Amino acid sequence: MAKESIQEQGSHSTPEWTYSKTQFATLVALVYFTLANLLACSGGSSSSSSPDPVLASLCSPPLVRGSPLTDALNSARASHTATLLTNGMVLVTGGSGASGSLVSTELYNPTTGQWTATGNLAVARTGHTATLLTNGTVLITGGSGNTGLLTSAELYNQTTGQWAATGALAIARTGHTATLLPNERVLIAGGHGSSGLLTSAELYDPVTGQWTPTGDLTVARTGHIATLLTTPLPNGSVLAAGGHGGTGPLTSTELYDPANGQWVSTGDLTVVRAIHHTATLLQNGTVLVAGGHGSTGPLTSAEIVTPSNGIQVRLMWDFASDSSVRGYKVYYGTAPKSYQQAIDVGLKNSYVFSGLRSGTTYYFAVTAYGSVAEGCASSEVRKTVF
């Protein structure tokens, strides 16, 4: 590799969205094979009185029909929260019961499979959020109580099993999202308030126990999802996608930049997803959005979202003359000779970085690799993006 060159792209490019289809034929084959195994293990409709020994071995140990997977909750509830604690237990809080919103909370012990009651919430609530903080406490925010929407927030102490009040939200809300940021603050966004759908967002500081307003969403929404993203986007960027807006179910998405506290629009989903869809951050930095309720009912569709703030940089280099080269790796970071990660681009001589932070200087280097080893890095190049 004799040279590297950087070419900056337009500042308002459209993010990439890739549609993902379910492999139905594979699924059917898997289900058929599983049913065949179960029939063989139980004798099925075979004329033989004993199951096929090969298939039977796939079912060992035998299935115990009707046995419960674990013990039942102490209280029937829906629209509650469940949080995995640092001690391995699961904390379930509030929700709706037979007589209204609940104050009760329970702990699940995965070792014994038992549920035990723990301290009651100060306020009965459903449709709230629960966030595990870095200090091990659990933050409960908002929701709907037996007297209406709530501004109150509470903290759960794992050691004492008790709840304590903390600073109240500025605006009562339910159906909002809560995202723990890398700076240990919690971002609350959107939801449904006393006067309708909300654009407002707030930040919780666990040190002071207080809330401060941050930038508003570009679109009022509830029932949306919020996903904390990884680099190369600014550290702490959050993707909000879908939900229900003032005009109905939404396809729109937006990005929160913790550096300036602002939200910016970033592309649309391929279909509207009003509520109950999921979003999973994948290892390559993209987000898998699946299912939910659309304009005509529950959805089977899924899609891959590639978040971008519109800033792109193209890195290019010469192909190596050595025929043993099997591919190239691109390294980048925000300090000289200090790279956050390597991206394997295969046998290409260019790579486009999306979602870089405006006003930041990035440093890049490229290596070639063969079937046995990786070569030395190229000369480092840098680019300040705007």
Secondary structure, DSSP 8 states (H G I E B T S, - for coil): ---EEEEE--TT----EEEE---HHHHHHHHHHHHHHHHHHH-TT-SSSS--HHHHHHT-S---TT--SS---SS--BS-EEEE-TTS-EEEE--EETTEE---EEEEETTTTEEEEE---SS--BS-EEEE-TTS-EEEE--EETTEE---EEEEETTTTEEEEE---SS--BS-EEEE-TTS-EEEE--EETTEE---EEEEETTTTEEEEE---SS--BS-EEEE--TTS-TT-EEEE--EETTEE--EEEEEETTTTEEEEEEE-SS---BS-EEEE-TTS-EEEE--B-SSSB---EEEE----S-EEEEEE---S-TT--EEEEEEESBTTB-SEEEEEES-SEEEEES--TT-EEEEEEEEE-SS-B------EEEE--
